[in-house]
Amino acid sequence: MENKNGQVRIIEAAIAVMLFFAFIIFVQQQNPRTDISNSIYKIQHQILVEMEKNESLRDSVMNGNVSRVLDYARFRLQPYNLNIEMSICSTRESCICKNCPAGKQIYGDNIIISSSLSGYDPKKLSMFIWS
């Protein structure tokens, strides 16, 4: 009878370990937000770097032309079905999202465009994304 009692305890312990791992896997699958956040930040930063390297978009930022850079960002984000807002401000101030909705998860990133051929007047380009 003692052998059966030991086997039952081993089976109980194995079931407990399997339930524990099943719970961990279940909880990880329920929280995909971190994966989405990382993907959005990567896309967002990639678009900002592309704008930084494009001479005509750099000039648009330096001239304060938000609509041109916004059109480019919307074109790049078109396959992802995300909403976007952009702002250009001085490096000494914080860019704010004037048209961002309340109660949404908003992802923000910015980049500094530091010069153009006509002079040195750095600008901060901020991008806000939500779904």
MOJO-V464769 format. One record per residue. N is the residue number from 1. SS is DSSP state (h for helix, s for strand, l for the rest). Layout:
# MOJO-V464769
N|SS  N|SS
This chain:
# MOJO-V464769
1|l  2|h  3|h  4|h  5|h  6|h  7|h  8|h  9|h  10|h  11|h  12|h  13|h  14|h  15|h  16|h  17|h  18|h  19|h  20|h  21|h  22|h  23|h  24|h  25|h  26|h  27|h  28|h  29|h  30|h  31|l  32|l  33|h  34|h  35|h  36|h  37|h  38|h  39|h  40|h  41|h  42|h  43|h  44|h  45|h  46|h  47|h  48|h  49|h  50|h  51|h  52|h  53|h  54|l  55|h  56|h  57|h  58|h  59|h  60|h  61|h  62|h  63|l  64|l  65|l  66|h  67|h  68|h  69|h  70|h  71|h  72|h  73|h  74|h  75|h  76|h  77|h  78|h  79|h  80|h  81|l  82|l  83|s  84|s  85|s  86|s  87|s  88|s  89|s  90|s  91|l  92|l  93|l  94|l  95|l  96|l  97|l  98|l  99|l  100|l  101|l  102|l  103|l  104|l  105|l  106|l  107|s  108|s  109|s  110|s  111|s  112|s  113|s  114|l  115|l  116|s  117|l  118|l  119|s  120|l  121|l  122|l  123|s  124|s  125|s  126|s  127|s  128|s  129|s  130|s  131|l
